[in-house]
Amino acid sequence: MVFCLNQNPIAYIHFVGVHPKYREYNIGKRLYNEFFNVVKQSNRKVVHAVTSPVNKVSISYHTKLGFDIDKGDKEVDGVSVFSNYDGTNQDRVLFIKRID
């Protein structure tokens, strides 16, 4: 798990990965919830995350965690994406979650 907390009021999760064999133990959810607690303690109100538009499992997982998909400049398979986000032809889905 890599995350960024700096002077910016927005927290960012770069990568969370759990081996499929261990996904039934809710490790990813626990990691995210711990991160959300750190975000709250750091007086941040917004968390961003990113994934590839072909990663349907990640898109579904993030939306189940309460992330919204940020409106990009085009759609891929019905999902809003930011074109060329990570370079030429590297479109990405951006997520945003408001922390209470």
N, C-alpha and C positions, 0 to 999 in steps of 0.2 A: 504494500500500500504506500503510495506516494501522495502527499498532500502539501499544499502551500498555505501558510499563514504569514502574511507580512503586514505592512502598513495599509494595504488595500482593504477596504471593508468587505470584500468578497473573498470567500474561501473557495479553493479549487481542489478537486480530487482528480488526480491524473490517471491513476490506474489501481484497480482492485481486481485481483484474480484469485479464484479458488478452484482447485483441481475438481473436475466433475465428480470424482469418487467421494469427495467430502462435502458436496453442496447440500446434502440432506441435513447437515448439522448447523445450518444457518450461520456459518462463519462470516460470509459476506455481509449479511444483515447486521451482525454484531460489530463488525469492523466499521460499517457505515454509521451505526448508532453511536459508537464511541467517538467517531470523527464529529458527528453532529453535536455531541456533548462538548468537545473541545471548541467547536465553532461558537457555541453559546457562551462558554466561559471566556472566550476572546472577544466578546461583544460584536460578533459578526452576525449578520441577518440573512445572508444569501450564500448558497453553495452552487458552484458550477461544476459540471462534469461533461465529458465528451466521449463519443463512440463513433464507429463507422456505421454508415447506413445499412450495410449488409449484415451487421451483427444484431439480428432480430432478438436474440436472447437478452442481450444487454439493453436494448431499447425497452423491451417488456419489463425487465428487472427494474430499471431506473424509474419507469412510470409507476410500477407497483410500490416503490419506495417513496412516492410522492413528488418526484421530479416532473416538471413540465418541459415539453420540448420548445426551445426558443425558436421563433419564426426566422427561418433563413431566407435565402434568395431564390431557392428552387425546391422542388420535391423529387424524391427518389422513392419509388414504390409506395407513394402516398405519405411519405414522411418528409417533413420539412428539414432541409439541410443547408449548410453554408458551403457553397462551392469553393473548391481549391483552398480549403481551410489549412490543410497541412501540405500544400504544394499543388502543382498542376495535377488535376484529376483526382485529388485526394479530398473528396467531400466529407464532411463530418456533421453529425447530429450533436447539437449543443443542448444541454439540459440546465435547468435552473430550479432551485428549491429554496423556498423562503423558510427560514427557521424561526419558530415562535419563541 
